[in-house]
Amino acid sequence: MTQMTVAERQRNKRLLADEAVKLAMQNRWQEAEEKNRDILHATPNDVEARNRLGKALSELGRYREAYDEYSVTLQYDPANVIAQKQVKRLQLLAEQGQSDVPNEARRKLDPKLLVEETGKTGIFPLPNKASQGVLARLAAGDELFLQVEGATVHIVDDRGDVLGELPSKDGSRLVKLMSGGNRYVAGVMSVGDRELRILVRELYQDATLVGKVSFPTRSTGQSSVHAHLRAGLERRDIDEDDMAIDDADDDAGEGEEEVEEVPNDLDDMDGDGGSRDN
């Protein structure tokens, strides 16, 4: 049998890496695991493939195996930041008594829903109210849920753990809009030791609320999680926080400065340009 040249092996490795990244982007973690194992069978010292394998195993709830793979990465590359961070996270899960859950189906949002759109989406940093163990389970792209209590909107994960709440003005506004028929989805943009950043998107606008902007803002630009992900694809690696938007502060702002006063009535909610229909 004719052996492949070095150039052919490199091209084949690159194609496999592209396929592995695409599978991860589609949340097809079982297939992503297999694809990365194929790469590692030929090149065991490929730390990027090793990290992607660790990510896939973590998403599949196989935390011990994920820990082992990230640990191997550190044997080849002790300064690898991704592996260092994930080993720390997985150690924390173990300390919190979070054992493997192989049948866990983590609820993920379609990446398209995590694209910022003026008036339709809002990005909010949530001060950590959940335990470190709860936060360690979260990853970028995880679906979150809005839980209304009076005029407050709590953010909860798929296990019902409360992660925080929206700022009072934004929460009050959404409560009014939801009571009028609007529907929203939420997801993790990034998660760190000190802060959880989430995105809330208007999924459906009731016909009676046309022209009522869900997330008033002075920002006119749009940015996309895909731009950040493309950078990850360039380096053939995927970290838990690779879906984070580093410049979200510029686009969405912090706190309440860019959110207009909550009106007393929905009729006062019209934005300058109106809300765009889906």
Sequence and secondary structure as in RCSB ss.txt:
>XXXX:A:sequence
MTQMTVAERQRNKRLLADEAVKLAMQNRWQEAEEKNRDILHATPNDVEARNRLGKALSELGRYREAYDEYSVTLQ
YDPANVIAQKQVKRLQLLAEQGQSDVPNEARRKLDPKLLVEETGKTGIFPLPNKASQGVLARLAAGDELFLQVEG
ATVHIVDDRGDVLGELPSKDGSRLVKLMSGGNRYVAGVMSVGDRELRILVRELYQDATLVGKVSFPTRSTGQSSV
HAHLRAGLERRDIDEDDMAIDDADDDAGEGEEEVEEVPNDLDDMDGDGGSRDN
>XXXX:A:secstr
     HHHHHHHHHHHHHHHHHHHHTT HHHHHHHHHHHHHH TT HHHHHHHHHHHHHTT HHHHHHHHHHHHH
H TT HHHHHHHHHHHHHHHTT    TT    B  GGGGS  TBTEEEEEEE  S HHHHHH  TTBEEEEEEET
TEEEEE TT  EEEE  HHHHHHHHHHHHTT EEEEEEEEE SSEEEEEEEEEE  GGGTTB SB  S      H
HHHHHHHHHTT   TTTT  TTHHHHH STTTTS    SSGGG B SS     
